[in-house]
Amino acid sequence: MLDLCPAEYRRYAGLRRHVVVLARFAVLHVEAQQAACRRGLSQIRSDLKDFATLEVVEAAVITFQLDEARLLATRRAVGLVEDALRGRRYTARL
């Protein structure tokens, strides 16, 4: 979980001792990364159109899309860990 958070979080003993708190911090951090990724994706074409070639801009768009997919999976995983630490049961759905 610490790997999902900023490196500075390793200094906080409370996060290392209380995994539920760490899980909550991780969820919030991943959600903030998702918001930043969505914002970047929505603005990248207009931000770079005068400074980069179309190929470079499209590569940046693809990078944001890949990162968005990674963050979606990460958010799901860290959410499941947080739920488990809080005692919530996972019910598989079809």
C-alpha positions, 0 to 999 in steps of 0.5 A: 500500500505504501508503494501507491502513496507518495514516498513521504508517507513512509515517514509517518508511523501512524500509517505504518501501524494502522493499515486501515488508515493507510488503505484510506490514504492510498484510495484517496491518493489513487483517486487524485491520480485518476482525476489528474489523468482525466484532466490531463487527457482532456487538455493535452491536445490543446496544451501541446498543439503549438509545441509538439508534432501531431505524432507526439501529441497522439503518443501523449494521449495514448500514454494518458489512456494507458495510465487511466486504465492502470489507475482504474485497476489499481483503484479497484484493487486498493478499494478491495483491500480497504473493504477487507480491512474494514471487515466487508465481505466481497461478493462475486457477481456475474 
